[in-house]
Amino acid sequence: MQADNSRHLILAARQRAERTRRQALTALRRLDATGAPITFEAVAREAGVSRSWLYTQDDLRAEIARLRERHRPPSPTPRTPDRQRASTASLLSRLEVATERIQQLEQANRQLRETLAQALGTARTARVLSNATKHDTPERRAAKLIGPC
């Protein structure tokens, strides 16, 4: 008759399970302390265990989920509640008002350009006509003398 060695196998399996749990917990703490992203893949790689085994451990799975949420950066812009969002009709109304304002500004811009062109034309005409009575070359001004005269 063979000796019953099952208790040795059971003890070895328990020790291996405890060692694996310790490795997973240590890896989880290390990742948390360094600020590294907490994922099942990262914990499994760090601890040297399989992801599928991590998923079967309810307490470890819950801890990974908790730490993942804690390390997740806040969203850049808070989401606006539905009741505070602009309706389609409101957005269309704002677009129409903006379009009208653009048209008004374009018209004012055209008028200002025309007025400026007329003013520049009038000034040029006056300058040309005033120069027609003088010599073809611009007048030469005498240099200012500095000192006793």
TORRO-285538 format. One record per residue (C-alpha): x, y, z. Coordinates in Angstrom, 3 decimals, decimal comma. Layout:
BEGIN
+----------+----------+----------+
!        u !        v !        w !
+----------+----------+----------+
!        X !        Y !        Z !
...
+----------+----------+----------+
END
This chain:
BEGIN
+----------+----------+----------+
!        u !        v !        w !
+----------+----------+----------+
!    0,000 !    0,000 !    0,000 !
!    1,227 !    3,535 !   -0,878 !
!    1,641 !    6,302 !    1,670 !
!   -0,901 !    9,130 !    1,615 !
!    1,077 !   12,232 !    0,525 !
!   -1,973 !   14,389 !   -0,191 !
!   -1,428 !   16,565 !    2,876 !
!    1,974 !   17,589 !    1,488 !
!    0,398 !   18,510 !   -1,834 !
!   -2,349 !   20,493 !   -0,080 !
!    0,206 !   22,320 !    2,064 !
!    2,362 !   23,141 !   -0,991 !
!   -0,707 !   24,433 !   -2,871 !
!   -1,664 !   26,645 !    0,096 !
!    1,849 !   28,033 !    0,370 !
!    1,958 !   28,742 !   -3,362 !
!   -1,441 !   30,494 !   -3,194 !
!   -0,331 !   32,621 !   -0,218 !
!    2,958 !   33,502 !   -1,941 !
!    1,075 !   34,482 !   -5,108 !
!   -1,347 !   36,672 !   -3,109 !
!    1,573 !   38,365 !   -1,327 !
!    3,279 !   39,020 !   -4,664 !
!    0,088 !   40,513 !   -6,105 !
!   -0,510 !   42,721 !   -3,060 !
!    3,119 !   43,859 !   -3,024 !
!    2,978 !   44,680 !   -6,728 !
!   -0,285 !   46,577 !   -6,223 !
!    1,216 !   48,631 !   -3,366 !
!    4,358 !   49,324 !   -5,395 !
!    2,390 !   50,535 !   -8,413 !
!    0,223 !   52,688 !   -6,158 !
!    3,252 !   54,209 !   -4,418 !
!    5,000 !   55,080 !   -7,682 !
!    1,864 !   56,556 !   -9,226 !
!    2,013 !   54,172 !  -12,179 !
!   -1,240 !   53,356 !  -13,960 !
!   -3,080 !   50,588 !  -12,109 !
!   -4,362 !   47,996 !  -14,561 !
!   -4,820 !   44,246 !  -14,384 !
!   -2,072 !   43,905 !  -16,993 !
!    0,375 !   46,058 !  -14,978 !
!   -0,339 !   44,253 !  -11,700 !
!   -0,040 !   40,833 !  -13,354 !
!    3,254 !   41,790 !  -15,018 !
!    4,678 !   43,317 !  -11,809 !
!    3,627 !   40,370 !   -9,623 !
!    4,444 !   37,629 !  -12,109 !
!    0,898 !   36,223 !  -12,030 !
!   -1,735 !   35,763 !  -14,691 !
!   -4,469 !   38,276 !  -15,371 !
!   -7,080 !   35,545 !  -15,296 !
!   -6,009 !   34,632 !  -11,752 !
!   -6,331 !   38,306 !  -10,691 !
!   -9,878 !   38,400 !  -12,077 !
!  -10,826 !   35,378 !   -9,965 !
!   -9,705 !   37,070 !   -6,728 !
!  -12,662 !   39,253 !   -5,713 !
!  -10,784 !   41,321 !   -3,116 !
!   -7,834 !   42,016 !   -5,438 !
!  -10,164 !   42,855 !   -8,305 !
!  -12,050 !   45,333 !   -6,088 !
!   -8,789 !   46,905 !   -4,867 !
!   -7,497 !   47,290 !   -8,430 !
!  -10,776 !   48,951 !   -9,446 !
!  -10,648 !   51,301 !   -6,414 !
!   -7,051 !   52,335 !   -7,064 !
!   -7,723 !   52,729 !  -10,778 !
!  -10,490 !   55,231 !   -9,998 !
!   -8,295 !   57,091 !   -7,515 !
!   -5,449 !   57,462 !  -10,021 !
!   -7,717 !   58,432 !  -12,916 !
!   -7,255 !   62,117 !  -13,785 !
!  -10,370 !   64,257 !  -13,496 !
!  -12,117 !   65,029 !  -16,744 !
!  -10,832 !   68,277 !  -18,288 !
!  -14,257 !   69,873 !  -18,518 !
!  -17,219 !   68,930 !  -16,408 !
!  -20,135 !   67,640 !  -18,414 !
!  -23,054 !   70,044 !  -18,645 !
!  -26,360 !   68,575 !  -17,445 !
!  -28,920 !   67,944 !  -20,197 !
!  -31,366 !   70,511 !  -18,838 !
!  -28,689 !   73,228 !  -19,053 !
!  -27,582 !   72,483 !  -22,609 !
!  -28,644 !   74,806 !  -25,400 !
!  -31,457 !   73,491 !  -27,559 !
!  -31,203 !   73,264 !  -31,321 !
!  -33,667 !   76,133 !  -31,700 !
!  -31,599 !   78,287 !  -29,353 !
!  -28,394 !   77,556 !  -31,243 !
!  -30,062 !   78,337 !  -34,577 !
!  -31,356 !   81,626 !  -33,173 !
!  -27,873 !   82,586 !  -31,975 !
!  -26,448 !   81,667 !  -35,379 !
!  -28,988 !   83,884 !  -37,157 !
!  -28,189 !   86,832 !  -34,875 !
!  -24,457 !   86,342 !  -35,436 !
!  -24,953 !   86,147 !  -39,205 !
!  -26,956 !   89,409 !  -39,197 !
!  -24,251 !   91,107 !  -37,100 !
!  -21,563 !   89,956 !  -39,535 !
!  -23,535 !   91,370 !  -42,453 !
!  -23,949 !   94,713 !  -40,635 !
!  -20,230 !   94,873 !  -39,899 !
!  -19,354 !   94,014 !  -43,506 !
!  -21,651 !   96,808 !  -44,737 !
!  -20,115 !   99,310 !  -42,292 !
!  -16,649 !   98,204 !  -43,410 !
!  -17,548 !   98,776 !  -47,078 !
!  -18,882 !  102,265 !  -46,268 !
!  -15,743 !  103,152 !  -44,328 !
!  -13,531 !  101,968 !  -47,194 !
!  -15,494 !  104,067 !  -49,696 !
!  -15,324 !  107,128 !  -47,439 !
!  -11,582 !  106,660 !  -46,962 !
!  -11,035 !  106,229 !  -50,708 !
!  -12,945 !  109,456 !  -51,418 !
!  -11,028 !  111,372 !  -48,742 !
!   -7,681 !  110,123 !  -50,061 !
!   -8,724 !  110,983 !  -53,617 !
!   -9,757 !  114,485 !  -52,604 !
!   -6,487 !  115,021 !  -50,723 !
!   -4,444 !  113,787 !  -53,692 !
!   -6,353 !  115,997 !  -56,112 !
!   -5,771 !  119,023 !  -53,901 !
!   -2,074 !  118,213 !  -53,607 !
!   -1,675 !  117,743 !  -57,375 !
!   -3,548 !  120,953 !  -58,179 !
!   -1,558 !  122,980 !  -55,669 !
!    1,697 !  121,650 !  -57,136 !
!    0,625 !  122,544 !  -60,701 !
!    1,105 !  126,252 !  -59,992 !
!    4,628 !  125,656 !  -58,700 !
!    7,705 !  124,358 !  -60,459 !
!    8,011 !  120,787 !  -61,590 !
!   10,625 !  120,066 !  -58,978 !
!    9,864 !  120,221 !  -55,304 !
!   10,907 !  123,363 !  -53,507 !
!   14,254 !  123,287 !  -51,911 !
!   14,277 !  124,605 !  -48,435 !
!   17,286 !  126,427 !  -47,131 !
!   19,241 !  124,760 !  -44,371 !
!   18,818 !  126,236 !  -40,937 !
!   21,810 !  128,065 !  -39,627 !
!   22,798 !  127,413 !  -36,111 !
!   24,856 !  129,884 !  -34,221 !
!   25,539 !  133,611 !  -34,595 !
!   24,339 !  135,235 !  -37,759 !
+----------+----------+----------+
END
